[in-house]
């Protein structure tokens, strides 16, 4: 699906399988970040770079958190499997 957007005064066309409302919400979030960076004195290009850097940082932190959650969940699954194995043993084994 093709989405026509304006972010911080810049027009662009984006292709995505996501629905229009979702893509527009993403664009609004990016636009707000660019606007805040510009209000703090960044030039337009600096603002865009700062937004990109901030989003990359968020992505990396979320990926790290996901790895921690997966690792914890796998550990819990292993512990639960061990408990099931113990419970399944005949008495006196």
N, C-alpha and C positions, 0 to 999 in steps of 0.2 A: 504494500500500500504506500502511496506517495503522500507525504505530509509537507505542506508549505508553511514555513515558520518565519517569524521575525524575532531575533534575539538581540537585544542591545542595539537596535536600529539596523541590524544586518539581516538581510533576507536570505533564506536558504531552503532548499528542498531536501528532505530526508526520506529515505525509503526504510520502512520497517513493517513487520507483521503486527506490531502493537496497534491498539486502537487509537483513534485521534485524540481522545481525552487524555490518555496516558502520555502520549508524546507531547502534547501541549503542556501538561503538568511538568514534565521534565524540562521543557524549554523555559517555562516560567521560573523554575528553580535555578537554572543556569543564569537566566537574565538577572535575577535578584542578586546572585553572587557577584556577577560582573558589576552591577550597579553599586554594590557595597564597596568593592575594591576601588572603583573610580571615585567614589565619595571620600575614600581615604587617601586620595592623591595619586593613584596609579593612572598611567596613560591607558588608552584603550587596549593596546597590545599587551601591556604589563598586566592589566586586569584579566585578560583572557588566559595568559600564562599562569597567573596565580590561581585562577579557577581550575584550570587543568591540573595543576600541581595539587591543589586541595582535593579534587576528586580522585586523583591517583592515590593520594595518601589514604583517603577513606576506603577505597577499594582494597588496598594492601592490608589495612587494619582489619577490615571485614573478612578478608581471606584468611588472615592469621587466626581470627576468632573462630572461623568455620573449622579450621584444622584442629584447634583446641577442642571444640565441641565434638567433632568426629572422633578424635582420639579418646576423649572421655566416654563417649557413647560405646565405642568398641571395647573399652576396658570394662564398662558395666555389663555389656553383653557377654564378655568372657567370664566374668564373675558369676553372672546368672546361669550361664551354661554349666559352670563347675558345680553350682548348687543343685541344678537339675540332675546332673550326673550323680552326685552324692545321694540325692533323694531316690533315684531310680535303682540304686544298688540294693540287693536283698539284705535283709537284716543279718548282722553277724559277719558280713564280708569285710 
